[in-house]
Amino acid sequence: MTTTAANPSEMPVVCDVIVADGFILTEMAGVVDVLRLANRIANRDVFEWVYRSASGGLVRSSSEAMVETHLLTARSTADYAFVLGNSDADHPALSLGPIMSSYTARQARVILMSEAASRYIADKRGGGERHTTHWENRAVLLERLGLFETKSALVVDAGSIVTCAGMGASIDVTLSIASQHLSSATMMTVADILLHERIRHYNTLQPFAGRAALATGDRDLDTCVSLMQDNIEFPLPIAEIAAQTGVSKRSLERKFHAVLRTTPNGYYRELRLGKANNLLLNTDMSINEIGLACGFPSGFSSIYKQTFGMTPNAARQKGRRK
């Protein structure tokens, strides 16, 4: 969709929204609905946008919705290029080196969402400390490339290249960018319409990716969960976690039951299986390597099947057919 400026004397801000097969619909809405609402509140078409892809034509999202796209071109005159993630950082359509250079060479800004950010970081093979991606992708980069330094912030602004965790953070980064062209009051109204109570600062940490506490309202429980998150590969005994938290093991068990409706061991196992599932579906690591990386030195396949109802291999094959 492209809008047309209401006042020809005012040049619109042009945004290319670049998608690949399996793109994330949430991220598209986070970009386009912010721009659309900004035009509505400003009562003029400040922004216009064009959907683009490597092949042009219809492109299908991961949720089966489709969008008509124009062909990517190195001659685009857009002021911004938003590159959406698509659940597969290895997708060739996310490797946009020459195209990105055509934007940045003329001072246009490129905003990379989730998997698009991961692909950029992986292609660079360095400088990860200057960029971010979704916390799930960060775990994959860590296991595959050993990139420990990738940031856990929602957004990192490195000048011409902006990396973003994607998903809900796509609203924050687009609100922030749009506020450079419209008043803060206008953009706060847009945020209010979206029921997005505040425009989060770029440095806000992603949930699970670096936050010190789960914020359950119980300090001891939050400390315990934080210790579990920090010790996935080599799980700590629950007695040791309780000791480091400063409570008895029995007291910790009562807290888990009252607040999280599970046991400490059960919660810890779910955390580790969650990471294992992410690595299973998003990397080519062997089943044994995944088990070891997630604190299951033996019996991983049996535990996985008991939890998810299928073997890790079956889950991997099913995920790749989607």
PyMOL commands that set and color helices and strands:
alter all, ss='L'
color gray80, all
select helices_A, chain A and resi 25-42+92-94+97-104+114-124+128-130+135-145+169-178+184-193+219-230+238-245+249-260+264-282+287-293+300-308+312-321
alter helices_A, ss='H'
color red, helices_A
select strands_A, chain A and resi 13-18+47-53+57-60+66-71+80-83+109-113+155-157+161-164
alter strands_A, ss='S'
color yellow, strands_A
deselect
rebuild
show_as cartoon
